[in-house]
Amino acid sequence: IDPRNGAVRALQSSPTFDPMVFGGRLSRSDWKALPDDPLHPLQNRSLQGLYPPGSTIKPFLALAGLAEGHIDPGTTVFCNGSVVLYGHRFRCWRRGGHGFVNLESSLAESCDVYYYLLGQRLGIEGIATWLRHFGFGERTGLDLVFEAEGLIGTPQWSREVRGTPWYPGEAVSVSIGQGPLLATVLQLARTYSLLANGGRPITPYLVPRPHDEWAEPVVNSDHLAVVRAGLEAAVHGPSGTARRYAAIPMAGKTGTAQVARLQEGVDAEDLAPNLRHHAWFVGWAPLDEPKLVVAVMVEHGGDGGAVAAPVAAEVVKAALG
């Protein structure tokens, strides 16, 4: 997507199907094969697939924390690999911990403990309010039908939909993009456009239309600069989660979204394929004057830095020549 005006430059969903099957007489068996396919090729995953965003949500928690005064660019947390909140141990993805991290390094290295503590301070109502402010939990307005809204879980939602009370620890999980929080790939592309274009909301489109007047920024420019620095360091910093692609002029965030809770001592690769983690990368290029935001999600692909980031890198190289 072009973050300057919302033009969708490419939109791809896989697995797909041969559209020529609808070009002539459609047999009953041909039709039955499509909706019965366990991989659901008729679902446009870019618009309709709902997935936990994982760590790709962290830049928006950071902006919320800065705006609410819960953190500043120098706020430092010591990560030893886990933290106990509400009587439950929440683990960082890096078993041995990250040591001392500030806001920039928490994004570059994707430290979970930093965001567990921030999520506790914001609370679920604060998290939900800010995520809606950035465009999560709503359709993007793309000129196609059947776009999914996403989900931002709240205490009211829990009572009405699940019929259960909300537990404080759920906000901690939501703060790293897990738990009752779902987004589409297009929503991530749209929200990262805010980060790329100076904080201005855009409406994605496929059919060319007159360019709207620029919307007013919805992000503080100083806060945005700190978050952008963290996302640049994720690719170009010495400890960034996507540092293997430092030769490419892009910035962004990796994400590895858990599908099933791992038991102690069980590796994600030991799970059944449909229970393995989703792999994410969302970012922009070039660094200083972004022309393209790329959002990649690989279902059950595993590690975002190893699986989704290289796809984004190939897209960026092709787009920028």
Secondary structure, 3 states (H helix, E strand, C coil): CCCCCCECCCCCCCCCCCHHHHCCCCCHHHHHHCCCCCCCCCCCHHHHCCECCHHHHHHHHHHHHHHHCCCCCCCCEEECCEEEECCEEEECCCCCCCEEECHHHHHHCCCHHHHHHHHHHHHHHHHHHHHHHHCCCCCCCCCCCCCCCCEECCHHHHHHHHCCCCCCHHHHHHCCCCCCEEECHHHHHHHHHHHHCCCCCCCCECCCCCCCCCCCCCCCHHHHHHHHHHHHHHHHCCCCCCHHHCCCCCEEEEEEECCCCCCCCCCHHHCCHHHCCEEEEEEEECCCCCCEEEEEEECCCCCHHHHHHHHHHHHHHHHHC
